């Protein structure tokens, strides 16, 4: 679905830890999707959908290892998928259970 969107279309605070001149949106799609979901604003979300499309975002999000509760609720609602299907949910349950023992 990739439209003519560049890294400059996204909020600059998302890239404090990368060299924007060499950051490839296609190669680092997991990192990009994770950054926008966790730290992005509405315009970043709109640009993310326009660049990757909802199917790609869904596939990547299902396999992200860490998702905070708010992000998990949002993507679960957007994609109409039970929270337990997300790897981030399963991982959080494991971490909570092991630290509670």
N, C-alpha and C positions, 0 to 999 in steps of 0.2 A: 504494500500500500504506500510505500515511501514517497512522500511529497518532498518538495525542495525545502526541507527544513535542515538547518545546520545547528551546530552546538550553540551558536550565538543566540538562537531563539529561546533557549532555556535560561532560567535564573542562574546568575553567576555564582551564587553561594553553593550550588551543587558541585562545583568543580574545584574546590579549594585543594583537593588532594591529587589532581591530575594535571597533566600538561595539555591544555586545550588545543594546542596546535597539532598534536599527534593523536588525540582521542578520536577513535573511529566508532561512530554510533552503531554501525552494523556489527563490528567485531565485539564490542563491549555492551551488547544489548542487555544482558542480565544485570550488569552494574548500573546501566542507565535507567532501566525500569525500576530497579530497587531504589536508586537515589530519588527518583521523582515520586514514587509511592511514599517513601518515608519523609522526605524533606521538601518536596516540591509544592508549588502553589497551583491554583486552578489553571492558569495559562500553561504551566508546564505539563499538566495532565492533558490538556487539549492538544498541545504539540506532540506529546507522546502518542496519543491515539492517532493523530494524523500521520505520524512517521511510521509507526510499527503496525497499527491496526489492532483491534481488540483481540483477535485470535492469538496473535503472537504475545501480547501482553498477558493473556490468560495462561498460555502454556508456560511462560517464564515464571509468572507469579505462583502457579501451582507448585513449582519446584524450588522457590526461594526458601532458604533455610531459616531465615529469621523474618518474622513479620510481627509488628506490635499489634496490640488488640484492636486499635482503631483502624489501622490499615487492613487488617484481616477482616474486620466487619464490613468495611467498604468494598473490598474486592469480592468478598463472598456475596454481597448484595448485588453488585454490578453484574457478576457473572452467573448469579443464581446457582451457586454451588455451596454445599454445606461446608462449614469451616473445617470440619474434620478431614476433608479431602486435600487440604493444603499442607504441604510439607512443613511449613513454618508453624502450623498449629500442632502437628504431631511432635515436632522437635521441642516446642515449648512445653508440651505435656511431659515429655521425657525428662527435660531439665528440671521442671518443677517437682516431679516425683522423686528424682534422685537426690535433690537437695532437701527434700522433706524427710528423707529416711534417716 
